[in-house]
Amino acid sequence: MSSKAGKFKRVNPYVVHSRRDRFVSGDKSWYNNTKMNNPIGLDFLPVILAHVNRGTIWWVFVFVCVLFAVFSSVLIFHWERYGRNNPKVILAEIVYLVVSVEIVSLAYSSIIAFINHA
């Protein structure tokens, strides 16, 4: 057996090591730095969006809104047809529509902010 058994080995934080080496050494700086700089892990988005045409962003948004409108109309049709004026179904419709409008308006304002920033 080695005399170093049970001791942590020192890791240079500027050298890429495997996850196992980082775990064994107790070095958590790589984890903390990635979490602080980008908390939800979307590092690839700025790279992709830098090469996307602004017109393309609007067409994708319109496409998603059309799909959303079709999906919503099917849901509302079935809720109205088979819900039989149940108060829970009416509440579900209201919650769905309010939250949906908020999400679409957030997407719209995000696109505006992105285009004005880029």
Backbone as a ProteinNet text record, in pm:
[ID]
protein_1_A
[PRIMARY]
MSSKAGKFKRVNPYVVHSRRDRFVSGDKSWYNNTKMNNPIGLDFLPVILAHVNRGTIWWVFVFVCVLFAVFSSVLIFHWERYGRNNPKVILAEIVYLVVSVEIVSLAYSSIIAFINHA
[TERTIARY]
82	0	85.6	29.6	100.5	89.8	189.8	186.2	91.1	45.8	-43.6	-190.8	-218	-356.8	-437.3	-552.9	-640.7	-611	-504	-472.6	-522.2	-557.7	-600.4	-477.7	-481.9	-370.2	-403	-301.5	-321.7	-349	-442.4	-481.6	-461.7	-397.1	-381	-514.6	-578.7	-710.1	-707	-588.2	-578.3	-554.4	-538.9	-518.5	-646.8	-688	-811.9	-788.3	-871.7	-863.4	-996.8	-997.6	-1122.7	-1210.4	-1339.2	-1430.5	-1387	-1336.7	-1292.6	-1178.2	-1080.2	-968.4	-1017.1	-1112.1	-1163	-1240.6	-1315.3	-1391.9	-1298.2	-1197.1	-1104.4	-1025.7	-988.9	-908.1	-989.5	-1121.5	-1204.4	-1213.9	-1162.1	-1164.3	-1303.9	-1370.5	-1504.9	-1504.9	-1390.9	-1387.7	-1445.5	-1422.7	-1478.2	-1629.9	-1689.5	-1834.7	-1888.5	-1826.3	-1873.3	-1861	-1751.5	-1733	-1836.5	-1866	-1965.3	-2103.4	-2134.2	-2265.6	-2281.1	-2177	-2188.5	-2195.2	-2116	-2112.4	-2235.7	-2287.2	-2403	-2485.9	-2580.8	-2648.2	-2735.4	-2783.9	-2870	-2806	-2680.7	-2607.3	-2642	-2667.2	-2698.5	-2581.7	-2462.3	-2343.9	-2349.2	-2419.4	-2420.1	-2511.2	-2606.2	-2702.6	-2640.2	-2549.9	-2492.1	-2416.9	-2354.1	-2280.5	-2376.8	-2486.6	-2585.1	-2655.3	-2698.6	-2774.8	-2691.3	-2559.4	-2473.5	-2478.1	-2510.8	-2512.6	-2653.2	-2754.1	-2892.2	-2936.7	-3002.1	-3055.3	-3173.9	-3190	-3300.9	-3435.2	-3445.3	-3570.2	-3606.5	-3505.1	-3528.2	-3587.7	-3542.1	-3595	-3744.5	-3783.4	-3925.2	-4007.4	-3954.3	-4029.1	-4046	-3944.3	-3955.2	-4059	-4058.2	-4156.3	-4298.3	-4318.9	-4451.5	-4494.2	-4401.9	-4432.2	-4474.6	-4401.6	-4434.5	-4569.4	-4597.6	-4726.5	-4842.1	-4821.8	-4927.5	-4951.3	-4843.6	-4860	-4931.5	-4894.3	-4956.4	-5104.7	-5140.9	-5281.1	-5362.7	-5305.9	-5375.9	-5395	-5289.5	-5296.9	-5398.6	-5396.3	-5488.4	-5632.6	-5655.7	-5793	-5846.8	-5762.3	-5805.5	-5837.2	-5751.5	-5777.2	-5906.4	-5926	-6045.4	-6170.5	-6162.5	-6276.9	-6316.4	-6216.9	-6248.5	-6295.4	-6239.3	-6285.1	-6430.1	-6463.1	-6600.4	-6697.5	-6654.5	-6742.8	-6769.6	-6665	-6676.9	-6667.4	-6644	-6631.9	-6765.3	-6871.4	-7007.8	-7017.4	-6951.1	-6954.3	-6914.2	-6823.4	-6768.4	-6681.7	-6699.7	-6619	-6468.2	-6429	-6285.4	-6230.6	-6310.4	-6267.5	-6259.9	-6355.3	-6352.8	-6231.4	-6200.6	-6080.9	-5954.3	-5950.4	-5834.1	-5816.6	-5927.1	-5919.1	-5862	-5911.7	-5865.9	-5718.1	-5677.1	-5535.9	-5448.9	-5491.5	-5414.7	-5397.9	-5506.1	-5498.6	-5416.3	-5430.7	-5353.6	-5204.4	-5169.8	-5027.9	-4971.7	-5050.4	-5005.4	-4977.4	-5066.4	-5045.1	-4918.7	-4895.8	-4774.1	-4648.7	-4651.4	-4534.5	-4507.1	-4611.6	-4593.2	-4542.9	-4595.8	-4547.7	-4403.7	-4365.7	-4226.8	-4133.8	-4177.5	-4098.1	-4083.6	-4192.1	-4188.8	-4093.1	-4103.9	-4015.8	-3870.4	-3847.8	-3710.5	-3651.1	-3732.4	-3683.8	-3652.8	-3740.3	-3715.6	-3585.7	-3567	-3445.2	-3322	-3331.7	-3217.4	-3182.2	-3282.3	-3255.6	-3199.3	-3250.1	-3197.8	-3058.1	-3026.3	-2895.2	-2789.4	-2829.1	-2732.8	-2689.4
-119.2	0	124.5	227.7	353.7	429.7	510.4	590.3	709.1	735.3	848	808.2	689	643.6	732.5	776	856.5	1005.4	1046.8	1188.5	1242.5	1369.8	1434.7	1476.9	1455.6	1505.5	1646.3	1727.5	1865.2	1870.8	1956	1969.4	2113.6	2130.8	2263.7	2303.1	2411.1	2444.9	2489.2	2521.8	2566.9	2452.6	2333.2	2215.8	2134.9	2092.1	2015.1	1875.6	1835.6	1704.2	1635	1508.2	1434	1466.7	1433.3	1456.7	1377.9	1257.4	1175.1	1242.1	1295.1	1363.5	1483.6	1557.5	1673.5	1631.1	1523.1	1475.7	1426.3	1347.6	1291.5	1402	1506.4	1613.1	1706.5	1703.3	1794.3	1932	1947.9	2077.5	2103.5	2204.3	2238.9	2371.8	2430.5	2560.6	2553.5	2444.4	2431.4	2432.7	2372.4	2369.2	2507.5	2571	2701.4	2805.2	2803.1	2901.2	2883.9	2760.5	2741.2	2779	2753.1	2787.5	2938.3	3009.8	3153.6	3224.9	3181	3249.4	3220.6	3100.5	3063.7	2964	3012.9	2925.4	2817.1	2833.2	2730.2	2655.3	2678.2	2598	2622	2745.5	2775.2	2847.1	2791.5	2853.3	2858.3	2765.7	2755.6	2858.8	2918	3008.5	3132	3205.4	3322.5	3286.5	3169.5	3127.1	3101.1	3033.7	3003.4	3131	3213.2	3332.6	3438.6	3432.6	3527.3	3504.1	3382.2	3349.1	3342.1	3379.7	3371.9	3508.7	3508.4	3630.7	3679.3	3810.8	3865	3829.3	3824.6	3785.4	3641.1	3557.7	3417.2	3404.6	3486	3482.1	3513.9	3615.1	3650.9	3540.4	3476.5	3367.7	3249.5	3218.9	3110.6	3147	3272	3317.4	3306.9	3349.7	3341.7	3195.6	3108.7	2966.1	2905.8	2937.6	2886.2	2941.5	3068.5	3126.2	3060.5	3027.7	2959.1	2819.8	2746.3	2614.8	2626	2726.6	2749.5	2780.6	2861.6	2896.3	2773.7	2688.7	2566.6	2475	2454.4	2369.9	2424.7	2555.4	2616.9	2606.1	2624.9	2615.4	2473	2373.9	2235.2	2210	2258	2240.4	2309.5	2432.3	2506.1	2441.7	2394.2	2324.8	2203.6	2124.3	2004	2038.6	2142	2182.9	2230.8	2307.7	2357.7	2244.8	2156.5	2050.2	1944.7	1902.6	1790.6	1832.1	1959.6	2005.6	2022.4	2043.5	2057.1	2164.6	2275.7	2391.7	2358.4	2267.4	2232.9	2349.7	2395.3	2508.3	2481.6	2357	2325.1	2339.3	2302.6	2315.7	2462.9	2541	2685.2	2749.9	2710.5	2761.9	2720.2	2595.9	2549.6	2630	2663.2	2746	2883.9	2943	3077.9	3076.2	2981	2972.2	2946.5	2855.8	2824.4	2948.2	3021.4	3138	3250.7	3275.4	3382.7	3350.8	3228.8	3190.6	3188.7	3143.8	3138.5	3277.2	3371	3508.8	3565.8	3536.3	3584.3	3525.1	3396.9	3332.3	3388.4	3407.4	3462	3605.5	3685.7	3823.6	3828.1	3734.3	3726.5	3688.6	3595.1	3557.6	3676.2	3749.6	3866.4	3973.3	4003.1	4105	4058.5	3928.1	3876.6	3893.4	3871.3	3889.5	4035.7	4124.4	4268.6	4308.1	4261.3	4293.4	4236.9	4116.1	4056	4134	4171	4242.1	4381.4	4448.8	4581.6	4574.4	4462.6	4447.1	4405.9	4324.2	4269.6	4373.3
0	0	0	-52.6	-61.2	70.2	96.2	218.3	203.5	80.6	57	66.9	113.2	119.5	214.2	167.9	250.1	244.5	176.5	166.6	33	33.6	-90.5	-168.9	-298.8	-378.9	-426.6	-444.2	-485	-634.5	-671.1	-810.6	-853.3	-966.5	-1022.6	-1086.9	-1041.5	-1095.1	-1241.1	-1294	-1432.5	-1530.1	-1478.5	-1563.2	-1563.4	-1683	-1692.9	-1637.5	-1542.2	-1481.7	-1499.9	-1475.6	-1485.6	-1365.3	-1375.3	-1262.8	-1140.3	-1163.3	-1050.9	-976.1	-1050	-985.3	-904.9	-960.6	-889	-765	-775.8	-660.5	-551.2	-589.5	-491.4	-422.7	-499	-440.6	-353	-369.4	-292.2	-354	-477	-544.9	-600.5	-547.2	-594.1	-670.2	-696	-762.1	-902.4	-972.7	-1107.9	-1103.9	-1000.1	-988.2	-951.2	-853.3	-808.4	-918.5	-994.9	-1101.5	-1211.5	-1250.1	-1355.4	-1306	-1181	-1128.8	-1113.1	-1074.5	-1057	-1191.2	-1288.8	-1416.5	-1500.1	-1494	-1573.6	-1493.8	-1414.4	-1318.9	-1380.4	-1503.9	-1560	-1675.4	-1704.3	-1800.9	-1945.8	-1984.9	-2124.2	-2192	-2177.1	-2235.3	-2387	-2449.8	-2594.3	-2661.7	-2589.1	-2651.5	-2715	-2649.3	-2716.7	-2844.4	-2844.6	-2963.9	-3078.9	-3050.6	-3154.5	-3199.7	-3106.4	-3140.7	-3211.4	-3197.8	-3268.7	-3418.4	-3460.8	-3603.1	-3660.5	-3582.9	-3630.1	-3680	-3793.2	-3850.3	-3766.9	-3755.2	-3675.1	-3735.3	-3865.9	-3930.1	-3898.7	-3887.6	-3854	-3715	-3622	-3486	-3487.4	-3565.8	-3572.7	-3637.1	-3741.9	-3805.8	-3712.6	-3634.9	-3536.4	-3430.8	-3386.5	-3287.2	-3342.3	-3467.4	-3528.7	-3542.5	-3583.5	-3597	-3463.6	-3359.1	-3225.7	-3179.9	-3207.8	-3169.2	-3244.3	-3373.2	-3449.4	-3392	-3363.4	-3300.9	-3166.4	-3091.1	-2961.1	-2976.9	-3076.4	-3098.8	-3139	-3224.3	-3264.4	-3144.2	-3067.6	-2948.9	-2848.9	-2827.6	-2732.2	-2779.3	-2909.3	-2958.7	-2945	-2966.3	-2947.8	-2800.3	-2711.6	-2567.9	-2525.2	-2567.4	-2527.1	-2585.1	-2710.1	-2769.7	-2685.5	-2648.3	-2570.7	-2430	-2370.6	-2238.5	-2244.4	-2347.3	-2360	-2395.1	-2482.4	-2530.4	-2422.6	-2354.2	-2260.6	-2114.3	-2087.7	-1949.4	-1879.9	-1957.3	-1904.2	-1796	-1820.3	-1729.5	-1586.4	-1573.7	-1442.9	-1394.6	-1270.6	-1221.6	-1224.9	-1204.3	-1209.1	-1350.9	-1449.6	-1588.7	-1627.7	-1582.9	-1612	-1546.6	-1424.5	-1356.5	-1431.5	-1480	-1555.9	-1684	-1750.8	-1871.6	-1840.8	-1735.3	-1699.3	-1663.9	-1581.7	-1542.4	-1665.3	-1751.9	-1872.7	-1960.3	-1983.5	-2070.6	-2010.4	-1880.4	-1816.1	-1818.5	-1780.4	-1779.1	-1921.6	-2016.5	-2155.3	-2210.9	-2183.5	-2229.8	-2166.9	-2040.5	-1974.1	-2038.3	-2069.9	-2130.5	-2269.7	-2348.4	-2483.3	-2475.4	-2383.9	-2371.1	-2320.5	-2235	-2190	-2305.6	-2388.7	-2506	-2600.7	-2622.2	-2710.7	-2656.5	-2528.4	-2470.8	-2468.7	-2455.7	-2460.7	-2600.1	-2701.6	-2839	-2864.5	-2819.8	-2834.9	-2764.4	-2643.1	-2567.8	-2637.3	-2690.9	-2759.5	-2885.4	-2962.4	-3087.7	-3058.7	-2957.7	-2923.4	-2864.4	-2798.6	-2737.8	-2840.4	-2937.1	-3034.9	-3134.5
[MASK]
++++++++++++++++++++++++++++++++++++++++++++++++++++++++++++++++++++++++++++++++++++++++++++++++++++++++++++++++++++++

